């Protein structure tokens, strides 16, 4: 089998969005499944809208998703000579010609065709004039006069388009720049792309590109066009549905693999299986089972996946992922090594990295900087609550070896000796230790912050209530 080479070719006119990320993922998986190559090309010929910040953002999003690429990153803006050499070749072989018609001339042709019930297209009046280069002139492809463009789409199956539906498309504009379809064909051929997997908004471009391939005598790649992603209401996914760029999902605390797992199921399936490791995806994604119907993005499913993977991610990896979010909470000194042993206290209670990071300050803060919820203080640190805090504090100070087990034993013994229920001692202790009601088990918190800070917190909380 010929080595499979796929590509992803985003335009740096915005951040990487969900649709683009899914296309990149499919292309990456196809290449990795067959042991081939995945190439990345930045299509930055729109100089007015292209921005370096968007290129940087796209590359960062790709890395965050785990989609590495092979070979050098290429930029269309640096390959103009290559495109124009191909256009010149088409002129030399008679597959292209110079055209002096102005945009106004072409629009008049199209309007005339519409009024006569025909196809609004360029009428080919310059095809046989034998014109050469000149101011305002473009180069057009000399398309076949009859026939059909036929290809087998990986997703949509057999597609055939009559050449009468097409016209002599422009290959080089009057400013000397190649058009999109010309550049894409040259790029894909030059990079050895064997499979072009992209959104189905490109279906109209494919017959045009096939004509260019044929005129140049180049072998066609395999084409596949995946349907667009819809919102929950089955309309085109947009900001009004809550759709975000990949960088926004990242900043909101999503785990990369949760988004990958969600995206891969939008247009591809493997039986009833819902959860995949990246290794499983590479093993199973062979280009088959791609759905021809559009899939709806399920935000609740994404949240569920994220919570699932947050619990399944190894502590060391999760600590590294959450560390930047913890730094934003005011703890830049909290390294992954500091965070890792604290994760079991909060992992089950958080659904994303932001929630996890916002829970950690209760154990990362020292007693003198812990913030208290006034309502929780008023409710739990009553006169009776303060008495229990003081009693437990005295017993904890006397413990020979401070640990989770010894802290649990002290609380149990105190409850037994006083003949009270845990609910009478739990809330005041919790507020004293964490500043709020609710949270991890009290012995776990005490073990995490240690004897010194435990006693300091109890002392401080007792003083707050006086």
NORUR-V547983 format. One record per residue. N is the residue number from 0. RES is the residue in one small letter. SS is DSSP state (~ for helix, > for strand, _ for the rest). PHI is phi in degrees with one decimal (none if undefined). Layout:
[[N	RES	SS	PHI] [N	RES	SS	PHI]]
This chain:
[[0	x	_	none] [1	x	_	-62.0] [2	x	_	-59.7] [3	x	_	-77.8] [4	x	>	-128.0] [5	x	>	-114.7] [6	x	>	-150.7] [7	x	>	-126.3] [8	x	_	-132.4] [9	x	_	-78.6] [10	x	_	-98.4] [11	x	_	-82.5] [12	x	_	-105.0] [13	x	_	-178.9] [14	x	_	-71.7] [15	x	_	-67.3] [16	x	_	-98.7] [17	x	~	-62.8] [18	x	~	-61.5] [19	x	~	-64.9] [20	x	~	-63.3] [21	x	~	-65.1] [22	x	~	-60.3] [23	x	~	-60.3] [24	x	~	-62.5] [25	x	~	-60.6] [26	x	~	-63.9] [27	x	~	-64.3] [28	x	~	-64.0] [29	x	~	-61.0] [30	x	~	-65.5] [31	x	~	-68.0] [32	x	~	-60.4] [33	x	_	-94.4] [34	x	_	66.4] [35	x	_	-97.7] [36	x	>	-124.8] [37	x	>	-119.5] [38	x	>	-105.9] [39	x	>	-123.0] [40	x	>	-130.0] [41	x	>	-95.3] [42	x	_	-92.7] [43	x	_	-110.1] [44	x	_	-77.7] [45	x	_	-82.0] [46	x	_	-65.7] [47	x	_	-72.0] [48	x	_	-104.9] [49	x	_	-72.1] [50	x	_	-135.0] [51	x	~	-62.5] [52	x	~	-62.9] [53	x	~	-74.0] [54	x	~	-58.7] [55	x	~	-60.8] [56	x	~	-66.0] [57	x	~	-62.3] [58	x	~	-63.6] [59	x	~	-64.2] [60	x	~	-65.9] [61	x	~	-61.4] [62	x	~	-65.2] [63	x	~	-62.0] [64	x	~	-76.2] [65	x	_	85.7] [66	x	_	-99.2] [67	x	_	-78.3] [68	x	_	-122.4] [69	x	_	-104.3] [70	x	_	71.2] [71	x	_	-78.3] [72	x	_	-67.7] [73	x	>	-113.8] [74	x	>	-124.0] [75	x	~	-60.6] [76	x	~	-62.5] [77	x	~	-100.0] [78	x	_	-122.1] [79	x	~	-58.6] [80	x	~	-61.0] [81	x	~	-64.5] [82	x	~	-65.9] [83	x	~	-68.1] [84	x	~	-64.4] [85	x	~	-69.8] [86	x	~	-63.2] [87	x	~	-60.7] [88	x	~	-62.9] [89	x	~	-66.4] [90	x	~	-64.7] [91	x	~	-65.8] [92	x	_	-90.0] [93	x	_	82.4] [94	x	_	-92.4] [95	x	>	-147.6] [96	x	>	-151.5] [97	x	>	-80.0] [98	x	>	-131.0] [99	x	_	-101.9] [100	x	_	-67.6] [101	x	_	-82.4] [102	x	~	-55.8] [103	x	~	-67.9] [104	x	~	-61.0] [105	x	~	-65.4] [106	x	~	-63.8] [107	x	~	-64.4] [108	x	~	-59.6] [109	x	~	-67.0] [110	x	~	-64.8] [111	x	~	-63.2] [112	x	~	-63.7] [113	x	~	-62.3] [114	x	~	-65.3] [115	x	_	-97.4] [116	x	_	79.3] [117	x	_	-100.0] [118	x	_	-77.0] [119	x	_	-74.7] [120	x	_	-142.0] [121	x	_	-66.5] [122	x	_	-90.5] [123	x	_	74.4] [124	x	_	-66.6] [125	x	_	-97.8] [126	x	_	-55.1] [127	x	_	-111.8] [128	x	_	-79.1] [129	x	_	67.2] [130	x	_	-70.5] [131	x	_	-111.8] [132	x	_	-63.7] [133	x	_	-176.0] [134	x	_	-57.3] [135	x	_	77.5] [136	x	_	-89.6] [137	x	>	-118.6] [138	x	>	-109.2] [139	x	>	-115.4] [140	x	>	-75.6] [141	x	_	-88.5] [142	x	_	-69.9] [143	x	_	-57.2] [144	x	_	-76.1] [145	x	_	-151.6] [146	x	_	114.4] [147	x	>	-133.9] [148	x	>	-98.9] [149	x	>	-125.2] [150	x	>	-152.9] [151	x	>	-100.9] [152	x	>	-83.5] [153	x	_	-57.9] [154	x	_	-106.8] [155	x	_	-96.0] [156	x	>	81.4] [157	x	>	-71.9] [158	x	>	-128.6] [159	x	>	-135.1] [160	x	>	-130.2] [161	x	>	-72.0] [162	x	~	-64.2] [163	x	~	-67.7] [164	x	~	-78.9] [165	x	_	-109.0] [166	x	_	-135.3] [167	x	_	-75.7] [168	x	_	-66.9] [169	x	>	-75.7] [170	x	>	-103.1] [171	x	>	-134.4] [172	x	_	-75.4] [173	x	_	-67.9] [174	x	_	-88.0] [175	x	_	89.5] [176	x	_	-89.4] [177	x	>	-71.1] [178	x	_	-82.6] [179	x	~	-55.7] [180	x	~	-63.0] [181	x	~	-65.2] [182	x	~	-63.2] [183	x	~	-63.8] [184	x	~	-62.1] [185	x	~	-62.6] [186	x	~	-60.8] [187	x	~	-63.7] [188	x	~	-67.7] [189	x	~	-63.0] [190	x	_	-88.4] [191	x	_	70.5] [192	x	_	-68.0] [193	x	_	-101.6] [194	x	>	-134.8] [195	x	>	-105.7] [196	x	>	-108.9] [197	x	>	-154.8] [198	x	>	-67.8] [199	x	~	-74.8] [200	x	~	-68.8] [201	x	~	-92.2] [202	x	~	-53.5] [203	x	~	-63.1] [204	x	~	-77.0] [205	x	~	-62.1] [206	x	~	-58.9] [207	x	~	-63.1] [208	x	~	-68.1] [209	x	~	-62.1] [210	x	~	-61.2] [211	x	~	-68.3] [212	x	~	-54.4] [213	x	~	-64.9] [214	x	~	-64.4] [215	x	~	-87.3] [216	x	_	74.5] [217	x	_	-100.1] [218	x	_	-69.6] [219	x	_	-78.6] [220	x	_	-78.8] [221	x	>	-83.8] [222	x	>	-105.0] [223	x	>	-146.6] [224	x	>	-125.0] [225	x	>	-90.4] [226	x	_	-64.2] [227	x	_	-67.1] [228	x	>	-92.4] [229	x	>	-102.6] [230	x	_	-80.4] [231	x	_	-57.0] [232	x	_	-90.0] [233	x	_	68.0] [234	x	_	-99.1] [235	x	>	-54.8] [236	x	_	-62.0] [237	x	_	-151.6] [238	x	~	-58.9] [239	x	~	-67.3] [240	x	~	-84.4] [241	x	_	95.1] [242	x	_	-65.0] [243	x	_	-131.2] [244	x	_	-71.6] [245	x	~	-56.4] [246	x	~	-62.3] [247	x	~	-74.1] [248	x	~	-61.0] [249	x	~	-62.7] [250	x	~	-70.1] [251	x	_	-90.0] [252	x	_	93.9] [253	x	_	-76.2] [254	x	_	-85.1] [255	x	~	-58.0] [256	x	~	-70.8] [257	x	~	-63.8] [258	x	~	-68.2] [259	x	~	-58.6] [260	x	~	-63.6] [261	x	~	-68.8] [262	x	~	-66.4] [263	x	~	-66.0] [264	x	_	-85.4] [265	x	_	-89.9] [266	x	_	116.7] [267	x	>	-147.2] [268	x	_	-147.6] [269	x	_	-138.2] [270	x	_	62.7] [271	x	_	-98.9] [272	x	_	-66.2] [273	x	_	-110.3] [274	x	_	-109.7] [275	x	_	-134.8] [276	x	_	-81.0] [277	x	~	-63.8] [278	x	~	-62.6] [279	x	~	-64.2] [280	x	~	-62.2] [281	x	~	-62.6] [282	x	~	-68.2] [283	x	~	-96.5] [284	x	_	-82.1] [285	x	_	-111.4] [286	x	_	93.8] [287	x	_	-93.6] [288	x	_	61.6] [289	x	>	-84.8] [290	x	_	-79.7] [291	x	_	-87.5] [292	x	_	-99.8] [293	x	_	-68.4] [294	x	>	-107.9] [295	x	>	-96.6] [296	x	_	-76.4] [297	x	_	-107.2] [298	x	~	-67.2] [299	x	~	-66.7] [300	x	~	-64.4] [301	x	~	-62.4] [302	x	~	-62.9] [303	x	~	-64.5] [304	x	~	-60.2] [305	x	~	-64.3] [306	x	~	-62.2] [307	x	~	-62.0] [308	x	~	-71.3] [309	x	~	-62.8] [310	x	~	-77.8] [311	x	~	-91.5] [312	x	_	-68.3] [313	x	_	-55.1] [314	x	~	-54.0] [315	x	~	-63.2] [316	x	~	-67.8] [317	x	~	-65.7] [318	x	~	-61.7] [319	x	~	-66.9] [320	x	~	-69.7] [321	x	~	-85.8] [322	x	~	-54.5] [323	x	~	-62.0] [324	x	~	-72.7] [325	x	~	-66.0] [326	x	~	-61.4] [327	x	~	-67.0] [328	x	_	-83.1] [329	x	_	104.1] [330	x	_	-129.4] [331	x	_	-64.6] [332	x	_	-81.7] [333	x	_	-80.0] [334	x	_	-77.1] [335	x	~	-59.1] [336	x	~	-65.7] [337	x	~	-72.3] [338	x	~	-74.4] [339	x	~	-51.2] [340	x	_	-68.4] [341	x	_	-89.9] [342	x	~	-59.6] [343	x	~	-58.4] [344	x	~	-70.6] [345	x	~	-124.7] [346	x	~	-52.7] [347	x	~	-72.1] [348	x	~	-97.4] [349	x	_	-109.9] [350	x	_	-111.2] [351	x	_	-154.7] [352	x	~	-68.9] [353	x	~	-66.2] [354	x	~	-62.1] [355	x	~	-62.7] [356	x	~	-65.0] [357	x	~	-74.2] [358	x	~	-84.5] [359	x	~	-66.8] [360	x	~	-55.4] [361	x	~	-63.3] [362	x	~	-110.8] [363	x	~	-82.7] [364	x	_	-68.8] [365	x	_	-86.7] [366	x	~	-54.4] [367	x	~	-75.2] [368	x	~	-116.4] [369	x	_	-68.6] [370	x	_	-96.3] [371	x	_	-112.2] [372	x	_	-78.3] [373	x	~	-55.1] [374	x	~	-65.8] [375	x	~	-66.8] [376	x	~	-61.7] [377	x	~	-63.0] [378	x	~	-78.6] [379	x	~	-101.6] [380	x	_	-91.8] [381	x	_	-77.3] [382	x	~	-58.7] [383	x	~	-66.0] [384	x	~	-61.6] [385	x	~	-65.5] [386	x	~	-62.4] [387	x	~	-67.4] [388	x	~	-60.0] [389	x	~	-64.3] [390	x	~	-64.7] [391	x	~	-67.8] [392	x	~	-60.5] [393	x	~	-63.8] [394	x	~	-69.7] [395	x	~	-64.6] [396	x	~	-65.3] [397	x	_	-91.4] [398	x	_	-67.9] [399	x	_	-70.7] [400	x	_	-122.6] [401	x	_	-83.3] [402	x	_	-157.7] [403	x	~	-61.2] [404	x	~	-65.1] [405	x	~	-68.7] [406	x	~	-65.5] [407	x	~	-64.5] [408	x	~	-67.0] [409	x	~	-61.2] [410	x	~	-61.9] [411	x	~	-61.2] [412	x	~	-64.6] [413	x	~	-64.6] [414	x	~	-60.5] [415	x	~	-65.8] [416	x	~	-68.4] [417	x	~	-92.2] [418	x	_	65.3] [419	x	_	-114.7] [420	x	_	-100.0] [421	x	~	-59.1] [422	x	~	-65.1] [423	x	~	-84.2] [424	x	~	-107.9] [425	x	~	-59.1] [426	x	~	-59.1] [427	x	~	-63.7] [428	x	~	-65.1] [429	x	~	-64.7] [430	x	~	-64.8] [431	x	~	-62.1] [432	x	~	-86.7] [433	x	~	-119.6] [434	x	_	85.6] [435	x	_	-152.2] [436	x	_	-92.1] [437	x	_	89.9] [438	x	_	141.0] [439	x	_	-65.9] [440	x	_	-60.2] [441	x	~	-59.6] [442	x	~	-61.1] [443	x	~	-66.0] [444	x	~	-63.5] [445	x	~	-60.9] [446	x	~	-64.8] [447	x	~	-68.6] [448	x	~	-93.2] [449	x	~	86.9] [450	x	~	-61.0] [451	x	~	-59.2] [452	x	~	-73.7] [453	x	~	-60.4] [454	x	~	-65.7] [455	x	~	-65.3] [456	x	~	-67.1] [457	x	~	-62.8] [458	x	~	-63.2] [459	x	~	-64.7] [460	x	~	-63.3] [461	x	~	-61.6] [462	x	~	-68.3] [463	x	~	-62.7] [464	x	_	-92.4] [465	x	_	-77.0]]
